[in-house]
Amino acid sequence: MRIIVIDDEENQRNLLGGFLKKQGHAIRLAESGPMALNLLADRGAEVAITDMRMPDMDGLTLLKEIKQIYPDTQVVVITAFATVESAVEAMKAGATDYLIKPVNLEQLVLILKKIETGLLLLTENLYLKRKLELVEDFPQMIGKSESFKKVLADISQVARSDSTVLIRGESGTGKELVAHAIHDSSGRKNGPFLAVNCSALPETLLESELFGYEKGAFTGAAKRRLGRFELADRGTLFIDEIGDLSLPMQVKLLRVLETHSFERLGGTESVKVDIHLITATNRNLEAKVADGSFREDLFYRLNVIPIVLPPLRERKDDILLLVEHFIAKYAARSGKEIKGITPEAKDILMSHSWPGNIRELENTIERAVVLTRGQTIDKDSLIGFATPKAEIIADTLELAKLEKRAIAEALKRTEGKLTEAADMLGIHRNTIRAKIKQYRLKA
């Protein structure tokens, strides 16, 4: 800990300072109250150990000054003239503890350990409080896993900046939800939030959707139409599936990022915009850069601040929380009273790999709420979700039986000759050898 020892007697402050330094603390010495206040203003301290009787400013006055200006600094008062009244007055003024000269060093060590433990608990409580605040900051974001908490922390940090954000993650992980959360917690929250999906529109429509057009720009352009860039001015524009953007459109987007301006289709006027651009993709942009289908300069412009969303299979701790949320949502929407979910149904949901991530889970729960006839979702309510997997397993087992029977028959007809049996089945000799081992057949 950082400790300031204040005493007008040089021998006393050097003795205490030297002892505490050997205990591993960072020590600074002050011969008066004003000097101690200057040291606190300079670099602060967790603890101040002060003598009670000093010229210029006594220990009690110094104690009151410290607690007023630096309330988190713990103050231990030392005096050679102890009275009950002075001890009570010091404790009322905010002293952490009270020692009598000559100082019992073992007692001082115990006091400092107690202070250090308290500071650690305070730090931990502040950390936990901030975690809770993060969750409360984004009530639409559901989860408690460590990977999810990191995403929340990233959102909180990113919201303070206008730097371009690239959200990466598999389909259905909630990329647009994250973009909304960034906008809602930023200084632009009172401005517009607009979203456009590059894969949902053909290139010609996407260009006019982003940049707008002038009257007469093309057949059917009867009047000027503003694009998303212009409509999102002083707000946030979210471009999803940025990896599907064509090379010509990539060039135009790069120019907007470099100049903060663009021209509407069919126009010559340069339109200035002030937006926070957030993009998202489930593609491997590095691979697309390598094969030439995505511009490297644009990639670096977009990837200023990356946020990576973990797939649901890596957020197992969050599945049941999400299930509870979606049950409440769709039960209210359908007018049903759903009280929960059976253990068997939970096991099915927890064991699934969720290739469609949160979107797949939400669709599954919505369907289950509709199908359930009682007040509890059970495995039968998940039949449309669970059966395909069971059927695949059954089909796989049946194919294995057929394969084993065919190999056994081929070996019988060729009298165990592997090369001839492999030729008969149309497979490699090494393959049939591996299958014989797998099915424990006799060659």
WOJOMO-V784894 format. One line per field, one symbol per residue. burial: + if it has 24 or more other C-alpha atoms within 12 Angstrom, else -. A space follows every 50 residues. Layout:
# WOJOMO-V784894
burial->???
This chain:
# WOJOMO-V784894
burial->++++++++---++--++--+----+-++++++++-++-++---+++++++ ++++--+++++++++++--+--+++++++------++--+--++++++++ --+----+--++--+---------------+--++-++--+++-+--++- ++++++-++-++++++++++++++++++++++++++-+---+++++++-- -----+++++++++----------++++++++++++++++++++++--++ -+++-++---+++++-----+-+++++++++++-+-------+++--++- +++-++++++++++++-+++++++++++-++----+-+-++---++-+++ -+-+--++++++++++++++++---+++++++--++-------------- ---+-+++-++------+--++--+------++-++------+
